[in-house]
Amino acid sequence: MKIPFLDLKRQYDTIKEEINESIGDVLDSQKFILGEEVEEFEDNMAKYCKCKDAISVASGTDALLLSIKAHNISGSVITSTFTFFATAGAIHNSGANPKFVDIKPETFNVDPEKIRKNLQDDESIKAILPVHLFGKPAEMNEIIEIAEDNDLTIIEDAAQTLGAEYRGKKVGSTGTACFSFFPSKNLGGFGDGGLITTNDEELSEKIRTLRVHGAKPKYYHHIIGYNSRLDAIHAAVLNVKLKYLDKWVQKRINNAKIYNNALKHVENLELPQISDNEKHSFNQYTIRVKNGLRDNLKDFLQNKGINTAIYYPLPLHLQPCFSSLNCKKGDFVNAELASKEVLSLPVFPELEKEEMEYTIDSISEFFKRD
């Protein structure tokens, strides 16, 4: 059996006629930049996230970058060292400095106590950029309390967490949150795309200006901005797919529960937590493989035709491009250990029952053999 890590064609085939019709409407109009489809999508996302406004941009990375610029953040920004590169890259490219902190090993999300400790030692910190990794919301109650106590801005990296909830509230419903529509995301477009949610009208207007070269009105530039707009074709696709998002997220949750129930007694595995106070959207189903067996298990599954992925093999503080920050191996032990143990299994909504059973049986076979 051959099991893909993600099969976007299966999803496309279920809504092909709707997608093609929506794209055809854009082609017929020949209006490709901003316009009605983009406005409709932004309205739909604001309603979905239960926030006042949603501003689309060209990518999830741009969502982070423009949010940092709109908040006028300089100095240092606390963020996780265990995340995709774009998180810290956007901080750097905005003119601020990433300040890495370690994660909680059981959640993969930034540890609020590590944030508190860093604030005692560094007065340059002006903002916190928590990451909701793999679809699991970060501990926002504690992070918000820390930010309020220290007069810090919060910008959430929610690129992997659309459809998730924390303590009964949608991720993206409070503060400033940044989403990605990269094709592999729970709501994936037909290319790059991103979006920022906010309840601040002034901030919203500034981001809308920044995304069109800082022009307001057109050709009158009061600030220097960027060319970062969601294309109408992408918006048309996302408008169709958004209608199915909750159903797809629930399928991911169901698949995760099947894995958890089937693998909970397997030694040398730590499985994702599913807490009562959250809705984990499972952009990835990521296990920890203990005792140095991760790579062996990955190779074993690959030989069985099961595709897996490693998110992420090297924490950001050890990336060569951040060597100027003077971090070294051993500085963030939880993230470093996670990078050697994490393995993500197929969890996409269209995964078939037989494919999950084969994956579970293969994992069990590996550990019985080992």
C-alpha positions, 0 to 999 in steps of 0.5 A: 500500500502507498500512503501519501503524507497529504493528497490534495487531489482527493480533496479537489475531486470532492469540490471540483465543479464548485472550484472550477466555476468559481475560478471561471467567474474570475476569468470571465471578469478579468479582474485579478487584483483585489476586487469582489472575490477578495472582499467577500473572502475577507468578510467570510473570514472575519465572520468565521474567526468572530473578529471585526476585520480580516485583511488578506495578503500575499502569504502567511509570511507577509501577514507576520511581516506587515503585522509587525510593521503596522504595530511599529515594533522595534527592539526584540520580539520573543518567539519560539525556537521550534517553528517554521523559519518564517516566524523569525524571518519576518521578525528580522526582516521587519527590523526587529530582533528575534529573541528565542525561548524554549518550548514545553515538551508536551505541547511544542508551544512556547513555555510562558515561564520561559517568557517571564524569565527572559523579561527579567533579563532583557529590557529590549523586548517589545512584543511576544509572537507565540506560535500555535504549532501543528494546530494546537493553541498556545497558552494564551491566557498566561501569555496575555497576562504576561503581555499586559503586565509588561506592556507588550504587544502580542502577534499570534502566528496562527498559520497552522491553526485555522479552525482551532479554539482556545477556551471556547474562542476561535483562534484569531478572534482576539488581538492580532493573528496571522494565517497562511493559506499555503496549499498544505494548510487546513484551508489551503489555496492554489498557491501562497496566501495569507491573512491578518485578523484584528479588532483594531480599526486603526491597525486594520487600515494601516495594514490595508495601506501597507499591502498596496505600497503604502498608498492611500489613495492610489499613487499617494504614498504617505508610508513605504509599504509592500506589494502584498495582495491576495489574488482574486483567483486564490480568494475565489478558491478559498471562498469555496473551501471555507464552507467545508473547513469545519467538516475537514477539521473534524475529520482531522480530529477524528483521525487523531483520536483513532491514532491516539486510541490505537497507539496509546499503549505503544512504548517509546511513543508520546502522542499529541495532547487533546485538552478539554479547554481547546479544539486542536485543528491538527494541521499535523499529527505529530508524535514523539519517538523516544530513545533515538528510534525516530529515524529508524521508524521513519525509514521503516514506514517509508519502506512500507509505503507510508510517507511521513514528515519531520517538522522541524529537524533543526531549531531556529537558534541553531540555524546558520543565518541566526549565528549572530544571536550567539545561541549555542547547542544546549541553550534550548534543550526541549526544542533540541530534543524535540527536533530529534524525536518528532515525526508527523503521520498522515492525518488529512481529512480524505485519509481512508480507514484502511490507510490508517489501519495499515499505518497503525499496524506498521508502527506496532510492527516496528516496535514489536520487532525492535 
